[in-house]
Amino acid sequence: MPDRLMFVAFEPRNGGFKAFLSVEGLLSGEGDPELVLQEAARVYEASTERMRTLLAEIEGRRASRTLIPARKVWQLGDAIFELTEGLASLSLRLNGVYAHLVRDLGVKRKWLEKAVILRRYVAAQDIMPDSLSWGRLEKGTRRAAEKLSKGLALG
């Protein structure tokens, strides 16, 4: 793996995604760039499909006025982490993570940022009680997540 990750971008195409590298990325990459780009598009498509499934569950709960488990939002943040790691394994880095996901998932950037913050500060979803609702964490997400990670009760 090279010392620097090359930036990759995706565009929706024919129900899937097409990956693009800059000319610099194409010239500095190792291996067959077409194969790397195909694999990157596969990783991105699988990741966004997982995220769409989680978002559909969350929206279903919201529509039925049922509490949203904090673990569901953590899982969304984890899916974003897995996307980043999957691309890094190909020596790639998504150029504008939030811009891509806002476009492809149809959600607000701030909401995605909160999911990532929750995942960043809470290393494992098992740290959160099953009964913990997202509503308890949505405002002041970072502070609440830090408390959870330290085993402290939410106030």
Order of alpha helices (4+ residues) and beta strands (2+ residues): beta-beta-alpha-alpha-alpha-beta-alpha-alpha-alpha-alpha
